[in-house]
Each structure stands twice: as C-alpha cells, then as structure tokens.
Amino acid sequence: MTKSVAVIGAGIAGLTTAYYLAKKGYRVTVYEQERYVAMKTSFANGGQISVSNSEVWTTWSNVKKATKWLFTKDAPLLIRPKLDFKQWKWIAKFLYYTAKGVYKENTAWTVRAGLEARKLYKEIIEAEGLHFDHLDAGIIHFYKDDQYWSNAQQVKAIYNDNGCEWDLLTPLQVKSLDPALVDINNMVGGTLTPGDCTGDIHKFCMQLSLVLTNKYNVEFKYDSFVTDNYGMEVLTDLFDAVVVAAGVGSAKLASQVGDTIDVYPVKGYSITINNVDPKYLPKVSLLDDQAKIVTSTLGNRFRVAGTAELTGENYDITRSRIEPLLKWVHTNFPNINTSDYSQWACLRPMTPDMMPITKRSDKNPKVFYNTGHGHLGWTLSPFTSKTVADLI
C-alpha cells in the first residue's frame, strides 16, 4: 500500500517538499492555515534566488552594528527588545554561535546548498513548465562604502572555494551591466554572480500547487489550523509521516510532540512598484549590501525588499520601515514613478546559527522538519526539501 505523508505549510518549503515526496510515489496531503498557497512569507519577498547572499550573520561586526542601531527606527537591522523569553533566548544563542566562530563553516555550507538548489530549480522549471516572471540574468552586489567593499573582496575566497561565481567589478562595469542604476558617483565597486536569478515566488508556488494537484494527485486542505492543541497528535495517527514546514509556526508544532526547535521570527519588508516603464527597470537583480536592500524586476513590476527586525510575531507594517525602501528607489532609480505601489511585511523563520532545520523529530519518528530557512527560503528550499524527502 502506498504510504501517506502530511506536509504542514504551503509556502515554498512545504510545496517543494510535497513535490519531491509525490515524485517518489507517496500519497501527499498539504495542510495550510490560509485560504491559498504562499500567502505569508512566500508571498512578496525580494525575489532573489541568491547563492551570492549566503553569508550567515553570526559575526561580531553585525553584533556591533545591531547595537549601534538599537534606537534607530529606520536601521537596516533593528532589535526591538521585549519582555519575551523566546527573543532573549534566541539572541543569547546567536551570540553563542558568533563566539563559537561558525561563520565560515556555515557560510560555506549555505553556498554549496544554494548551488544544488539552483540545479534543482532548473529541473523543476523544465519538467513542469512553470512561468513566474523568471529572470535568469545574475545578481550584482554594489558598494558605496570602503569597509563594505573590503569585506566583499575578502569573502570572494569563500564563494569561489565552494564553487560560486563572485566576480569583482569596477563602478563603470556595474553601470555598463545595468544602465538603469543612476547613482554611481559614490560607488567604489561591485560583484557579479551570473548564475543567480530572480522570480515571483508567489506565482511559482501557485503554479506548482496546480501541478501537484493535477499531475501528482496531491490533496490540499486549506483553513487548517494544525497549530491548535492536539493537531499533531491527530496527524501522526492518520499518516505514516508528517513534515513540519510551517515557517515561524514550526516551533509551536514541534512543542506538541515534545521537540524544541530554535526558530524565531525576523521581520522583513518589501514594496512592489507597479506598471514601471521598462526602459527604467534594471536588467540585473541588485543587492545593496550596506543598506541591506535587494531588488527584482518582475515583468513590469519592481520589487524592492530589505531590513530585518526582531520584534516577535508581529505582522504590522511600520511606516518607518517602508520609507527607507522608497527613499532608496528615489536615490538610485529616480526615473521610476513610485506613485503606484503596494507594501508588505513577512516573518522569516530564523535560527540562531542561520542554518535550516532538516531532520527527524527527536521524540516522534513519524515527524520531520523542513524549516528555519531565514531570508534564504526561496534560495534553499528545493535542496532542503529533497533532503527531507530522502530522509523519509
């Protein structure tokens, strides 16, 4: 008899998990608390499948910046201290991994995993014929600060040694690759990773869900709040295996089976500028490392995303976090009309060592985890999902 698997979460991690399980012949049911797929963290992210953004954050320089920005409401990285034991526990563990010195090791692993995920995306797109405003034109990091530019040159070895392109560029080379980028007067350099790409994660997930339903007979159950008490107990009785891929909700689900996983929400924001004149849109995806802002051209839309905020499970859109994104567009792309845009906030499921969780439960052998991808869910999910499917 064909074995059955429940997948909790219909974001990018849950859907790619369902995909690899269905291809192996399992009978898969996906449980999602929203009415549709990809309505939370996988709805309007920065759009980058970015192996070139693999550096983990566990460095003392980042700790110093976060401390400096503690009371700066529009800072790229903002910690809002709360009377929240989970927040302080997560911060303490982040400092522990920083002191432990796992930066190079974890960054190298993330680069290699991202490269494998790139290959898997190409296989999925070709096999299933998905269309999602995919732009296969690479990603440029650009720098307007000597210290950040010096760091970019130092990390080149980590990327290159693990198989990722990290080509150094002059400001004029950056401008020649993307003429739409206006403000290069203060630019000191850039890097190009031509194998990286962009795309609309929500469109990808919507199309993949149709493929899963029509081709692989995957069943979807929406408005399903498995995080309610005893939800996991019911599912582990009904199915041969259960995969938790529920983003920031994963920790609560894990507690139902007696596991503790260190996933904490790190809030991010994006704006999507609509109906942009194509001649003003960048031809290459961009990442401003100092401002922590990324861009993607999605058809005639311009997605700009960034900032990180530790403020608990809070989806409120704060104006002081949106304004830096708009200001950044006005500075770097003054010809883009920003009068028609939408704004959005998500909660990235982040672990204190910045590594995704792909494992079997310590308490219940039927339960598996595919969560904790942080800001790299779009980049890493096919690799982690295939890993978990292979474990099952």
C-alpha positions, 0 to 999 in steps of 0.5 A: 500500500502506498504510504501517506505523508502530511506536509504542514505549510504551503509556502515554498518549503512545504510545496517543494517538499510535497513535490519531491515526496509525490515524485517518489510515489507517496500519497501527499496531503498539504495542510495550510492555515490560509485560504491559498498557497504562499500567502505569508512569507512566500508571498512578496519577498525580494525575489532573489534566488541568491547563492551570492547572499549566503553569508550567515550573520553570526559575526561580531561586526553585525553584533556591533552594528545591531547595537549601534542601531538599537534606537534607530527606527529606520536601521537596516537591522533593528532589535526591538527588545521585549519582555519575551523569553523566546527573543532573549533566548534566541539572541543569547544563542546567536551570540553563542554561535558568533563566539563559537566562530561558525561563520565560515563553516556555515557560510560555506555550507549555505553556498554549496546548498544554494548551488544544488538548489539552483540545479534543482530549480532548473529541473523543476522549471523544465519538467513542469513548465512553470512561468513566474516572471523568471529572470535568469540574468545574475545578481550584482552586489554594489558598494558605496562604502570602503569597509563594505567593499573590503569585506566583499573582496575578502569573502570572494575566497569563500564563494569561489572555494565552494564553487560560486561565481563572485566576480569583482567589478569596477563602478563603470562595469556595474553601470555598463551591466545595468544602465538603469542604476543612476547613482554611481558617483559614490560607488567604489565597486561591485560583484557579479554572480551570473548564475543567480536569478530572480522570480515571483515566488508567489506565482511559482508556488501557485503554479506548482500547487496546480501541478501537484494537484493535477499531475501528482494527485496531491490533496490540499486542505486549506483553513487548517489550523494544525497549530491548535492543541492536539493537531499533531497528535491527530496527524501522526495517527492518520499518516505514516509521516508528517513534515513540519514546514510551517515557517515561524509556526514550526516551533509551536508544532514541534512543542506538541510532540515534545521537540524544541526547535530554535526558530524565531521570527525576523521581520522583513519588508518589501514594496512592489512598484507597479506598471514601471516603464521598462526602459527604467527597470534594471536588467540585473537583480541588485543587492545593496549590501550596506543598506541591506536592500535587494531588488527584482524586476518582475515583468513590469513590476519592481520589487524592492525588499530589505531590513530585518527586525526582531520584534516577535510575531508581529505582522504590522507594517511600520511606516518607518520601515517602508520609507527607507525602501522608497527613499532608496528607489528615489536615490538610485532609480529616480526615473521610476514613478513610485506613485503606484505601489503596494507594501508588505511585511513577512516573518522569516523563520530564523535560527540562531546559527542561520542554518535550516532545520532538516531532520527527524523529530527527536521524540516522534519518528513519524515527524520531520522538519523542513524549516528555519530557512531565514531570508534564504527560503526561496534560495534553499528550499528545493535542496532542503526539501529533497533532503527531507524527502530522502530522509523519509 
